[in-house]
Amino acid sequence: MIKSSRPVTVSRRNALLVGGATLSGAAVALLAGRPALAAKHADGHSAQKDAAVLNTALALEYEGINAYTLGAQSNLLEKPVLTLALKFQDDHKAHRDRLIAVLHTLGATPVQEKSLAEYATELEVNKLKTQADVLNFAAGLEQGAVNAYLGIIPSFTDHALAKLSGQLAADETVHFAILSQALGRPLLPALSFGV
């Protein structure tokens, strides 16, 4: 049996919900791609809090990247599905790169990525035996990411960061919807995300 993605969903969402409440104006400006504005708002205490939250998000992006690597290396995915998985991985790499750039601008050290073997053990990928197993696993991770990003939107007073969070949630929603379609699942009812 495949490890349930529900605990991952809860931890990803909770990590971002808790962290989202502590983002300063500096982090908002940095995530919105405005480092000059960030410099006006940065102070040591806020920058430290922001860096901790951003490092948690970065660790979660590393997890997503490595989950797709493990899925791709499993030899369980047919060519069209493998191509799609690698596209989704590229999206997570773009999220990672943005977070690292923000952390550097804050003068913080980005959290280190774990080894692929550590992710394989933590995610229990040895239990994935079919393409459907891999797709179900990935869909669970993506749904968790959607809920995490949607969950933090209300905590932002800066509309630029709320917009960015919405953009990230949109990326993850596309991933989840496509994976669900590939699995032959019916569409979710309205208002199913962010709850």
Secondary structure, DSSP 8 states (H G I E B T S, - for coil): ----SHHHHHHHHHHHHHHHTT--HHHHHHHTT-HHHHHHH--HHHHHHHHHHHHHHHHHHHHHHHHHHHHHHTT-S-HHHHHHHHHHHHHHHHHHHHHHHHHHHTT--------HHHHHHHHTGGG--SHHHHHHHHHHHHHHHHHHHHHHGGG-SSHHHHHHHHHHHHHHHHHHHHHHHHTT-----TT-S--
